[in-house]
């Protein structure tokens, strides 16, 4: 009660200064509530910004450290271990397909069947696609190919490295290891189309042309490097995620 009476006895301007300073110390000195500087017991300062947490200077570029490279390699290995494709098939079906169908006609029948199944069931992921003919290693031509007109996965990811590491290489490995059928995927990073060649073994990684392609034009990191003028050598043109 005494406190209330004391408060009522204060001038209106004084009460305004106390409440304003206690609730918001950032009011400018020209505020009508602050006729004079607030007392020290009501003053507070804004939290100091940690220099280590401050964003890098404009125009700088982040360079991955050795630890970053290790974490990226670990992430890629775990992406492969997810085995999304394998989980879509009953285990018995994969075993029977590899044991019974893959050996027929040197795998050509199995390759043709997979091409048709892929064209029918994977358009939700890749977009419109159709079965076409490919040339097998023995020189024969079979309708065991699938042409993807414009891959939605590649277009949406906007990254060559994501295409290579989470689609091309794991898919080629899956069909060879679990279904007994070779597959060579040829993504086109200019028009985002992709050619599936079932029955054709992929080349070694060091000669696969897809792994030597530069970053996509739509890649934000590549655009940033071009703005900084850092695409002066072949190493800087290549995707750092491959």
FENQUIDA-V137912 format. One record per pair of residues at least 24 apart in sequence whose C-alpha atoms are under 6 Angstrom apart, sorted by the first residue. I is the first residue (numbers start at 1). J is the second residue. D is the distance in whole Angstrom. If there is no record, write none. Layout:
I_J_D / I_J_D
//
This chain:
94_179_6 / 98_179_5 / 98_180_5 / 102_180_6 / 111_144_6 / 111_198_5 / 111_199_5 / 112_144_4 / 115_144_5 / 115_145_6 / 115_146_6 / 126_151_5 / 126_152_5 / 126_153_6 / 127_151_6 / 127_152_6 / 136_200_6 / 144_198_5 / 145_196_5 / 145_197_5 / 145_198_6 / 146_195_6 / 146_196_5 / 147_194_6 / 147_195_5 / 148_193_5 / 148_194_5 / 149_193_5 / 150_192_5 / 150_193_4 / 151_192_6 / 151_193_6 / 158_219_5 / 159_219_6 / 161_241_5 / 161_242_5 / 214_238_4 / 214_239_6 / 215_239_5
//
